[in-house]
Amino acid sequence: TQLLEQSPQFLSIQEGENLTVYCNSSSVFSSLQWYRQEPGEGPVLLVTVVTGGEVKKLKRLTFQFGDARKDSSLHITAAQPGDTGLYLCAGEDYSNDMRFGAGTRLTVKP
Amino acid sequence: KAGVTQTPRYLIKTRGQQVTLSCSPISGHRSVSWYQQTPGQGLQFLFEYFSETQRNKGNFPGRFSGRQFSNSRSEMNVSTLELGDSALYLCASSLKRGSGYEQYFGPGTRLTVT
């Protein structure tokens, strides 16, 4: 059982559509990070959220950390084929250990 | 600034052999973590080194070991390889541990055990 549950596991959409992926846990985290990984490469850090309720925007990507610091969401507006990849969330617990979710595999079709 | 580098990128070994993977962190980063990534299990934490000391270890057998050198470069070793050890091994470096610390990953070493 994953400490961090990501949903959906797979998502296939058309270019231009909006989407939201979720990262949920019953544990509280001191910070939470989102990564994107492309095939054959390591994950690339997208954002770190630290404060409960925090919202961060990165161009068409909006990240939110839940008020209770147990969950997070990633919203992509007007998805593009270049957004295709595996999106991973990772939570830092209060022992400073990092726990990863299994990921959401996103495919954006042109 | 150069990113995290891992060598080799690809490796094929046979069961029973041992393997050593290398990771060079971003300059100035003192923390190096190792992960195993497989399609079935996702990213699984192996261990973390900070200033040459192992700070934490994941739930892996003793066949998996690592070390860190004074220049922060790290190696991991897997002895008596099994077919199930086939995976992408990722190394990540960070400046420090603590709230909000950010990890930067290398491209990984793809290990295939036959």
Interface residues (C-beta under 8 A of the other chain):
Chain A: Q2 S30 S31 Q33 Y35 G40 E41 G42 P43 V44 L45 T48 V50 L88 A90 E92 S95 N96 D97 M98 R99 F100 G101 A102 G103
Chain B: V4 S33 Y35 G42 L43 F45 N56 L90 A92 R97 G98 S99 G100 Y101 E102 Q103 Y104 F105 G106 P107 G108 R110
